[in-house]
C-alpha cells in the first residue's frame, strides 16, 4: 500500500536504492548522503515523498520538489526519483507513486510535472566503463530505463535529450586549430587567460549580460574569492568566461559553465575558453571532466573536438496536470 513518508523508512529506502537505483547507474547511498541529497535538502517536503509497502516492507520510494523560487517553480513540480522493486507488480507501484506525486503537485498549485535539471536534489551517477568516475547530477531520466518507458506510456512528453559527455584528461593538449583561432582573435585585441582581479574588469557586467543566475552567483563569487576562472577579455574588459576551475575530491573537474557576451561572439572565443579550461583543469591534477549538453546544442561539436564522448543520455520530460 501507499503511505506518506516517515523517518522510520530511511534504512529500508536506502537499501532499496542500493538494490534498484544502482541498476540505472546511480551512485549508492549511505545514510549521510541520503540525508544530504534528499531529506536534508532545503527544498525537502515530507508531503512530497512517499513509500510503497508490501507486507510492511518498503518496495517503492518516490520524491519530488515544489518550490516557487526555482526556475519554472511557479508552475512546475519536479520529480526527483521513483524507484521500486522489480519483482511482484512493479508497474502498479510506479503508477501509484507517480499518481501521489502528481496529486501533491496539483495541491501545491502546479500545472505540470517535470523531470528536469533545475531540480535541486542532485543525484550522482557513475560514468559507464570507468573506474567509478562519477557525475554530480542527473539532468533528467536515463533514456531506456524502466521509469523512462513508464513515463512515456503515461503521456509524458520527451522535450529534449541531454547528452552526458566525458573526457579522461590524461595527455590533453590544445590543438593547433585553436592556437590559430587565438592568434586571429588577438589581432582584434582579444585574449583568453586566467582571471586576474588586478588586470580584468567588468566581470559582473558581463555575467549580467549573459542572464544566467547560476553563473552570476558562482562566477561572481569565484571572482571575489580569487578562485581560478578562465576569462576572455578585450582591452582588459571581460567578455566571456569558463569555470570556475575546481577539482573535486573524486578527481572530477567541476565547472559552472561557459559563456561569451553576445556582442563578442563569432571570434572563436567559446572554443578557446573551453580548451583553455581543460588545460587549466589538467594543470591542477584533475583526472577527468564530465558535463551534459543538449543533443541539438552546436557546442557539442566543440566538446567532441576536445575529445569528449557521449557516455549516457537523459530525457527531459513533462506532463501537463489536469
C-alpha positions in Angstrom: 0.0 0.0 0.0 1.0 3.6 -0.5 1.9 5.6 2.6 3.3 9.0 3.4 7.0 9.5 4.2 8.2 8.8 7.7 11.7 8.8 9.1 11.4 5.2 10.2 11.6 4.2 6.5 15.1 5.7 6.0 17.1 2.5 6.3 14.8 0.4 4.1 14.6 3.1 1.5 18.4 3.4 1.3 18.6 -0.4 1.0 16.0 -0.3 -1.8 18.0 2.4 -3.6 21.2 0.4 -3.4 19.4 -2.7 -4.9 17.4 -1.0 -7.6 18.5 2.6 -8.5 22.1 1.4 -9.0 20.9 -0.7 -11.9 20.3 2.5 -13.8 23.9 3.7 -12.9 23.1 5.8 -9.9 25.7 6.0 -7.1 25.0 4.0 -4.0 23.7 6.0 -1.0 24.6 5.9 2.7 22.5 7.4 5.4 24.7 10.5 5.3 24.4 11.0 1.5 20.6 10.2 1.6 20.1 12.9 4.1 22.3 15.3 2.3 20.6 14.8 -1.1 17.0 14.1 -0.1 15.7 14.7 3.5 18.3 17.3 4.5 17.8 19.3 1.3 16.5 22.7 2.0 13.6 22.0 -0.5 12.6 18.7 1.0 8.9 18.5 1.6 7.7 15.4 3.6 4.4 15.8 1.9 6.1 15.2 -1.4 7.7 11.9 -0.5 6.0 8.5 -0.5 6.8 4.9 0.1 5.1 1.7 -1.1 4.9 -1.2 1.3 4.4 -4.9 0.6 3.8 -6.8 3.8 5.2 -3.8 5.8 8.4 -3.8 3.8 9.5 -0.8 1.6 9.4 -1.8 -2.0 9.0 1.6 -3.6 10.0 5.2 -3.0 9.2 8.5 -4.7 10.2 12.0 -4.0 9.5 15.3 -5.7 10.1 19.1 -5.2 7.8 22.1 -5.3 9.4 25.5 -4.7 8.2 28.7 -6.3 11.7 30.2 -6.3 13.1 27.6 -8.6 13.2 28.1 -12.4 9.7 27.2 -13.6 8.8 26.6 -9.9 5.8 28.8 -10.0 4.1 26.3 -12.4 6.0 23.1 -12.2 6.7 20.3 -9.7 9.9 18.3 -10.2 10.1 14.5 -10.0 13.3 13.6 -8.2 13.1 9.9 -8.3 10.7 6.9 -8.4 12.4 3.6 -7.5 10.7 0.2 -7.0 11.5 -3.4 -6.6 11.4 -5.2 -10.0 9.6 -8.3 -8.6 5.9 -8.6 -7.9 3.9 -5.8 -9.6 6.4 -3.0 -10.3 4.1 -1.2 -12.7 1.4 -0.9 -10.0 4.0 0.5 -7.6 5.3 3.0 -10.1 1.9 4.1 -11.1 0.7 4.6 -7.5 3.8 6.6 -6.6 3.6 8.8 -9.7 -0.1 9.5 -9.0 0.8 10.5 -5.5 3.5 12.9 -6.7 1.2 14.4 -9.3 -1.6 14.9 -6.7 0.8 16.7 -4.4 2.0 18.9 -7.3 -1.6 19.8 -8.0 -2.3 20.5 -4.3 0.6 23.0 -4.4 -0.9 24.8 -7.4 1.5 23.4 -10.0 0.3 22.9 -13.6 2.9 20.5 -14.8 5.2 17.7 -13.7 8.8 17.8 -14.9 12.0 15.7 -14.9 14.5 18.5 -15.4 18.0 19.6 -14.5 16.6 22.5 -12.4 15.7 20.0 -9.7 17.8 21.0 -6.6 18.1 17.4 -5.4 21.1 16.3 -7.4 21.5 12.6 -7.9 25.1 11.4 -8.6 25.7 8.6 -11.1 28.6 6.5 -12.3 30.1 7.1 -15.7 30.0 3.8 -17.6 33.2 1.9 -18.4 35.3 3.9 -15.9 36.8 3.2 -12.5 33.8 4.6 -10.7 34.2 8.1 -12.1 31.0 10.0 -11.3 28.9 13.0 -12.4 27.3 15.1 -9.7 23.8 15.4 -11.1 21.3 13.5 -13.4 19.7 16.1 -15.7 16.5 14.0 -16.3 15.5 10.4 -16.5 18.0 7.9 -18.0 16.8 7.1 -21.5 15.7 3.5 -21.9 15.2 3.0 -18.2 12.1 1.4 -16.8 10.9 4.8 -15.5 11.6 6.4 -18.8 9.4 3.9 -20.6 6.7 4.2 -18.0 6.5 7.9 -18.2 6.2 7.7 -22.0 3.3 5.3 -21.6 1.7 7.7 -19.1 1.7 10.6 -21.6 4.9 12.4 -20.6 6.4 14.3 -23.5 10.1 13.9 -24.2 11.0 17.5 -24.6 14.8 17.2 -25.1 17.7 14.8 -24.8 20.7 15.7 -22.7 24.0 14.1 -23.6 26.3 13.3 -20.7 29.9 13.7 -22.0 33.2 12.5 -20.5 36.9 13.1 -21.0 39.8 11.5 -19.2 42.3 14.4 -19.3 45.5 12.3 -19.4 47.7 13.9 -22.1 45.2 16.6 -23.1 46.7 19.2 -25.4 45.4 22.4 -27.0 45.4 21.7 -30.8 46.9 23.9 -33.5 43.5 24.8 -34.8 42.7 26.5 -31.5 46.0 28.2 -31.4 45.3 29.6 -34.9 41.9 31.0 -33.7 43.6 32.6 -30.7 46.2 34.3 -32.9 43.4 35.7 -35.2 41.4 36.9 -32.2 44.5 38.5 -30.7 44.8 40.7 -33.8 41.4 42.1 -32.8 42.5 42.7 -29.2 41.1 39.6 -27.6 42.9 37.4 -25.1 42.0 34.2 -23.3 43.7 33.7 -20.0 43.2 33.1 -16.2 41.2 35.7 -14.5 43.3 38.4 -12.7 41.4 40.8 -10.5 44.2 43.5 -10.9 44.1 43.1 -14.7 40.5 42.4 -15.6 37.3 44.4 -15.0 33.6 44.3 -15.9 33.1 40.6 -14.8 29.8 41.3 -13.1 28.5 43.4 -16.0 29.5 40.5 -18.4 27.7 38.0 -16.3 24.5 40.2 -16.1 24.6 40.4 -19.9 24.6 36.6 -20.1 21.5 36.5 -18.0 22.2 33.2 -16.2 21.5 33.5 -12.4 23.7 30.4 -11.6 26.7 32.0 -13.4 26.1 35.3 -11.8 26.2 33.7 -8.4 29.0 31.1 -8.8 31.4 33.0 -11.1 30.7 36.3 -9.3 31.7 34.6 -6.0 34.7 33.0 -7.7 35.9 36.4 -8.9 35.5 37.9 -5.4 37.3 35.0 -3.7 40.2 34.8 -6.2 39.4 31.3 -7.5 40.7 30.1 -10.9 38.4 31.2 -13.7 39.4 31.3 -17.4 38.4 34.6 -18.9 38.1 36.1 -22.4 38.9 39.8 -22.4 39.3 42.7 -24.8 41.4 45.6 -23.6 41.1 44.2 -20.0 37.3 44.2 -20.2 35.7 40.7 -19.5 33.7 39.4 -22.5 33.5 35.7 -21.7 34.3 33.1 -19.1 34.8 29.4 -18.4 34.9 27.9 -15.0 35.4 28.0 -12.1 38.4 25.6 -12.2 37.7 23.4 -9.3 39.0 19.8 -8.8 36.5 17.8 -6.7 37.7 15.3 -4.1 36.7 12.4 -6.5 39.1 13.7 -9.2 36.4 15.3 -11.4 36.7 18.8 -12.7 33.7 20.8 -11.6 32.7 24.0 -13.5 29.5 26.0 -13.8 29.6 26.7 -17.5 31.0 28.7 -20.4 29.6 32.0 -21.8 30.5 34.7 -24.3 29.0 38.2 -24.3 26.6 38.3 -27.3 28.4 41.4 -28.7 31.6 39.5 -28.9 30.5 36.2 -30.5 31.9 35.0 -33.7 35.6 35.2 -32.9 36.2 31.6 -31.7 36.2 32.7 -28.0 33.9 29.9 -26.9 36.1 27.2 -28.3 39.3 28.8 -26.9 37.7 29.2 -23.5 36.7 25.6 -23.4 40.1 24.2 -24.5 41.9 26.5 -22.0 39.6 25.4 -19.3 40.5 21.7 -20.0 44.2 22.8 -19.9 43.6 24.6 -16.5 42.0 21.5 -15.0 44.9 19.4 -16.2 47.4 21.8 -14.6 45.9 21.3 -11.2 45.9 17.5 -11.4 42.3 16.9 -12.4 41.7 13.3 -13.6 38.6 13.7 -15.7 35.8 16.1 -16.8 32.2 15.4 -17.3 29.3 17.6 -18.5 26.0 17.4 -20.2 24.6 19.4 -23.1 21.5 19.2 -25.3 21.8 16.9 -28.2 20.9 19.8 -30.6 23.4 22.2 -29.0 26.0 23.3 -31.5 28.6 23.4 -28.7 28.6 19.6 -28.7 31.0 19.8 -31.7 33.4 21.8 -29.5 33.3 19.1 -26.8 33.8 16.3 -29.3 36.7 18.1 -30.9 38.3 18.3 -27.4 38.0 14.5 -27.1 34.8 14.2 -25.1 32.4 11.4 -25.9 28.8 10.8 -25.1 28.5 8.1 -22.4 24.9 8.3 -21.3 21.7 10.2 -22.3 18.9 11.6 -20.2 15.4 12.6 -21.3 13.8 15.9 -20.2 10.2 15.1 -19.7 6.9 16.9 -18.9 3.2 16.2 -18.4 0.5 18.8 -18.1 -1.6 18.2 -15.0 -5.3 18.3 -15.4 
